[in-house]
Amino acid sequence: MLTPEEKQNISKKTNELKKDVKEIRQSLNQLNEHKETLFEERNKIGKDISESIKEIKKIKKERNALTDGVKELKEKRKHLNDEINKKRLEYQKATKERRDVERKFGITESPNKIKEQIDKLQYKVETDCVSFDKEKKIMKTIRNLEKKYETTKEISTVWEQTSKLSKEIKKIKKEADQLHRIIQQRARKSQEKHESALKLSKIIEEQKNKEEELNKKIGDRKEEIGKITPGLTDKLKELAKHDEKIQVNKKESRVKQEKQKKKKLSERQHEVQAKLKNGEKLTTEDLLVMQTIPEEKE
């Protein structure tokens, strides 16, 4: 049995331990809540990083496709430029030949232009009212042009060749210029994709740094929890020991009270039996006590 002083000391210590346990649990709860908040934040950043990595892979794939396309177009443009240079050399050669022929025959116009002049003059004679002398002059001009036309027809291949080469050069150059514009557009898009990828890479790096910071904070919280938890365990063990002492003391107290109660009842039973023997009058309380006396076996 515990003395009153011991009971008082245990009660005081128990209250102190309960207070300590409550404070430690509050601290642990706060640390756990903060840790869970950090976990949620880190997991969100992890998802953002994953999405950003998917996006940057997509952008790089699109950029590479554009870059490869630009390379192919540049090769095609180079082929066209080579073709233009080749045609220009041919054109220069044909032009020289044409000029040599023009100087040799005294021709400065192509057959087509001469034919146009003849047609215009003939139309004028047929439709305009001109004098006889003027008509004679026009007809003379027409005959001279016709002779010139016949001469130029014989050497028209030279003009046709230069004209054909000029048209071919213009056509190829037009195609090359169109390719050049497409190359510039795609190269610009490729550069934009590249810049987007760089920007996203920077964002991912920042996200990873933040994720690392959160991991460190989570580690710090875990370390704090790890330091506090043993103290709580010790306090709970100590509290359990004090509680065990209290329970043992309560049990001993109940046993003692039961013995005292039985002893008192036994004494009262003897008093009632003595009254019966002496023929004394029994009180209501005596009658109740008398009911607790076991019946004697016959």
Rosetta blueprint (number, residue, H / E / L):
1 M L
2 L L
3 T L
4 P H
5 E H
6 E H
7 K H
8 Q H
9 N H
10 I H
11 S H
12 K H
13 K H
14 T H
15 N H
16 E H
17 L H
18 K H
19 K H
20 D H
21 V H
22 K H
23 E H
24 I H
25 R H
26 Q H
27 S H
28 L H
29 N H
30 Q H
31 L H
32 N H
33 E H
34 H H
35 K H
36 E H
37 T H
38 L H
39 F H
40 E H
41 E H
42 R H
43 N H
44 K H
45 I H
46 G H
47 K H
48 D H
49 I H
50 S H
51 E H
52 S H
53 I H
54 K H
55 E H
56 I H
57 K H
58 K H
59 I H
60 K H
61 K H
62 E H
63 R H
64 N H
65 A H
66 L H
67 T H
68 D H
69 G H
70 V H
71 K H
72 E H
73 L H
74 K H
75 E H
76 K H
77 R H
78 K H
79 H H
80 L H
81 N H
82 D H
83 E H
84 I H
85 N H
86 K H
87 K H
88 R H
89 L H
90 E H
91 Y H
92 Q H
93 K H
94 A H
95 T H
96 K H
97 E H
98 R H
99 R H
100 D H
101 V H
102 E H
103 R H
104 K H
105 F H
106 G L
107 I L
108 T L
109 E L
110 S L
111 P H
112 N H
113 K H
114 I H
115 K H
116 E H
117 Q H
118 I H
119 D H
120 K H
121 L H
122 Q H
123 Y H
124 K H
125 V H
126 E H
127 T H
128 D L
129 C L
130 V L
131 S L
132 F H
133 D H
134 K H
135 E H
136 K H
137 K H
138 I H
139 M H
140 K H
141 T H
142 I H
143 R H
144 N H
145 L H
146 E H
147 K H
148 K H
149 Y H
150 E H
151 T H
152 T H
153 K H
154 E H
155 I L
156 S H
157 T H
158 V H
159 W H
160 E H
161 Q H
162 T H
163 S H
164 K H
165 L H
166 S H
167 K H
168 E H
169 I H
170 K H
171 K H
172 I H
173 K H
174 K H
175 E H
176 A H
177 D H
178 Q H
179 L H
180 H H
181 R H
182 I H
183 I H
184 Q H
185 Q H
186 R H
187 A H
188 R H
189 K H
190 S H
191 Q H
192 E H
193 K H
194 H H
195 E H
196 S H
197 A H
198 L H
199 K H
200 L H
201 S H
202 K H
203 I H
204 I H
205 E H
206 E H
207 Q H
208 K H
209 N H
210 K H
211 E H
212 E H
213 E H
214 L H
215 N H
216 K H
217 K H
218 I H
219 G H
220 D H
221 R H
222 K H
223 E H
224 E H
225 I H
226 G H
227 K H
228 I H
229 T H
230 P H
231 G H
232 L H
233 T H
234 D H
235 K H
236 L H
237 K H
238 E H
239 L H
240 A H
241 K H
242 H H
243 D H
244 E H
245 K H
246 I H
247 Q H
248 V H
249 N H
250 K H
251 K H
252 E H
253 S H
254 R H
255 V H
256 K H
257 Q H
258 E H
259 K H
260 Q H
261 K H
262 K H
263 K H
264 K H
265 L H
266 S H
267 E H
268 R H
269 Q H
270 H H
271 E H
272 V H
273 Q H
274 A H
275 K H
276 L H
277 K H
278 N H
279 G L
280 E L
281 K L
282 L L
283 T L
284 T H
285 E H
286 D H
287 L H
288 L H
289 V H
290 M H
291 Q L
292 T L
293 I L
294 P L
295 E L
296 E L
297 K L
298 E L
